[in-house]
Amino acid sequence: MEADGLLIGQCIYMRATIATDDGGELPVLTMGPIGILPQYKRQGYGKALLDYSLEKAAQMGFGAVCFEGNIAFYGKSGFTYASDFGIRYHGLPEGEDASFFLCRELRPGYLRGVSGEYSTPQGYFVDEALCEEFDRAFPEKEKLKLPGQLW
């Protein structure tokens, strides 16, 4: 996303799958992170970027988006709890709180009759030790938890 010729935000999507309970695989997208420059936050740019990117994903033919997020923010863009669609979060024991796991159909009915388990794509996993080593090359910064951030 640009404003006045300045890159102020970005949103990343990746292909993912739901392992369906009947033994199949259903392609979906996962999303995140969304990043907006600090001086542009809380002005509607994040929602505008999200809504625009969801519209483009639907135009490209994708059926649904599943990811971890805060319903207070993402619910405004049509997301609901993935459990409402019969989709479980990988590795989460039955009965555990999955209110962080959200989903939105991009094509109405795409998830009708589907039940299964979503798995985060491998591209989202990193070696924590390598990340910490990389981070040590930069001046130390205080880590903050900002509004809307889950952890």
C-alpha positions in Angstrom: 0.0 0.0 0.0 1.2 3.5 -0.9 0.3 6.9 0.3 1.8 10.0 -1.2 4.4 7.9 -3.1 5.6 6.2 0.2 5.2 2.5 0.8 3.2 2.4 4.1 1.9 -1.1 4.3 2.0 -4.7 3.1 -0.1 -7.9 3.4 1.2 -11.4 2.7 -0.8 -14.4 1.6 0.4 -18.0 1.3 -1.3 -21.2 0.0 -2.4 -23.6 2.7 -4.6 -26.7 3.0 -7.3 -28.2 5.1 -6.9 -32.0 5.6 -10.5 -33.0 5.4 -12.0 -35.6 7.6 -12.9 -37.7 4.5 -9.3 -38.0 3.6 -9.0 -35.2 1.0 -7.2 -31.9 0.9 -9.0 -28.5 0.4 -6.9 -25.6 -0.8 -7.2 -22.3 1.1 -5.1 -19.3 1.7 -3.5 -18.1 4.9 -2.8 -14.4 5.6 -0.3 -12.4 7.5 1.4 -10.5 8.6 -0.2 -7.2 7.7 2.2 -4.3 8.3 1.4 -0.6 8.4 4.0 2.1 9.2 3.5 3.2 12.8 2.6 6.8 11.8 -0.2 5.5 9.6 -1.7 3.1 12.2 -5.2 3.6 13.6 -6.3 5.5 10.5 -8.1 2.7 8.6 -5.2 1.8 6.3 -4.9 -1.8 7.7 -8.6 -2.5 7.1 -8.5 -0.9 3.7 -5.5 -3.0 2.7 -7.0 -6.2 4.1 -10.4 -5.6 2.3 -8.7 -4.8 -1.0 -6.4 -7.9 -0.8 -9.4 -10.2 0.1 -11.2 -8.8 -2.9 -8.2 -9.5 -5.2 -7.8 -13.1 -3.7 -11.5 -13.8 -4.5 -11.0 -12.4 -8.1 -8.1 -14.8 -8.5 -10.4 -17.7 -7.6 -9.4 -18.6 -4.1 -12.2 -20.1 -1.9 -11.3 -19.2 1.7 -8.8 -17.7 4.0 -7.8 -19.2 7.4 -5.4 -17.7 9.9 -4.6 -16.7 13.5 -6.0 -13.3 14.4 -8.1 -11.1 16.7 -11.8 -11.3 15.9 -12.3 -7.7 17.2 -10.3 -6.4 14.2 -10.8 -9.1 11.5 -14.5 -9.6 12.2 -15.1 -6.2 10.7 -13.9 -7.7 7.4 -16.2 -10.7 7.5 -14.1 -13.2 9.4 -15.6 -15.5 11.9 -14.3 -18.4 14.0 -13.0 -21.3 11.9 -14.8 -23.7 14.2 -18.1 -22.3 12.8 -17.1 -23.9 9.5 -16.0 -27.2 11.1 -12.3 -26.4 10.7 -9.9 -27.3 13.5 -6.5 -25.7 14.2 -3.7 -28.2 13.8 -2.4 -29.8 17.0 -4.9 -28.1 19.3 -6.5 -30.6 21.6 -10.3 -31.0 21.4 -12.0 -28.5 23.7 -9.1 -26.0 23.8 -9.9 -22.4 23.1 -9.5 -21.8 19.4 -11.0 -18.3 19.4 -7.8 -17.0 17.7 -8.3 -19.2 14.7 -10.4 -17.3 12.1 -11.8 -18.0 8.6 -13.7 -16.3 5.8 -15.1 -17.7 2.7 -14.2 -15.8 -0.4 -16.6 -17.9 -2.5 -20.0 -18.5 -0.8 -20.5 -22.1 0.1 -16.8 -23.1 -0.5 -16.6 -24.6 3.0 -20.2 -26.0 3.1 -20.1 -29.6 4.4 -16.3 -29.5 5.0 -14.8 -30.6 8.3 -11.1 -31.0 8.9 -7.8 -29.7 10.2 -5.9 -26.7 9.0 -2.1 -26.7 9.0 0.1 -23.7 8.9 2.4 -23.7 5.8 6.0 -24.6 6.4 7.0 -21.1 5.2 5.8 -19.6 8.4 8.0 -21.7 10.6 11.5 -20.4 11.6 14.4 -21.6 13.6 14.1 -19.5 16.8 17.9 -19.9 17.6 18.8 -18.5 14.1 16.4 -15.6 14.5 17.8 -14.7 17.9 21.3 -14.9 16.4 20.3 -12.6 13.6 18.6 -10.2 16.0 21.8 -9.8 18.0 23.3 -8.0 15.1 21.0 -5.0 15.7 20.8 -2.5 18.6 18.6 -3.8 21.4 15.0 -2.6 21.3 12.3 -2.8 23.9 9.6 -5.3 22.8 6.1 -3.9 23.2 2.7 -5.4 23.1 0.5 -3.0 21.1 -3.3 -2.9 20.9 -4.7 -5.6 18.6 -1.6 -7.8 19.0 -2.3 -11.3 20.2 1.1 -12.1 21.6 
